[in-house]
Amino acid sequence: MVWLLIDNSNTRTKLALGDAEGLLGWRAVVATADLSAETLSAALGETRFDAVAVCSVVPEKAAFLAGHFRSLPFPAVSFRSPLGFGFDVAWPELIGADRLANLSALKSKYGGPGIAVDFGTAVTFSVLSAGGNFAGGAIAPGMAAMTGYLATRTAQLPMIEVSEPATAIGETTAEAILSGAVHGQRGMVGE
């Protein structure tokens, strides 16, 4: 059985194929804001699959995907999914599917305890306890959110394209923002 695997995040919707042996070679990406029947059909082309599995943090896009693939098996990651771990928190239904998927992979590959860190629109830290359960974590702005906020909420700071800074001390405003964003993200993980 070939599965279409969909990671529907806030910024990009990533598509891949997999089977019982693991991931297959085909991949596609659609900007989440642009996700529609047309963009999805264009991305999929003639790709064939038997079922769809989705991990979504965008409820309206998750609903669209469920409707679009209504004729196929369509499990969606949630706290009710067989994830391989339990919960040491009061409201597991409020945990994002992305964090659940990250911890499921962490537990499957490395066991516990551990911390899954995901750099996306937000940077999430999800903690797997020594007892093998979700224990909580932290959520912080991702690089695009940080740099975009500075550009839109200040009078003179420019929008920058994120890349590896040449040095930790930027000589221009753009270089300084880049250094702050990249080294700030690294520092946050190092704490």
Disulfide bonds with the S-S distance in Angstrom:
none
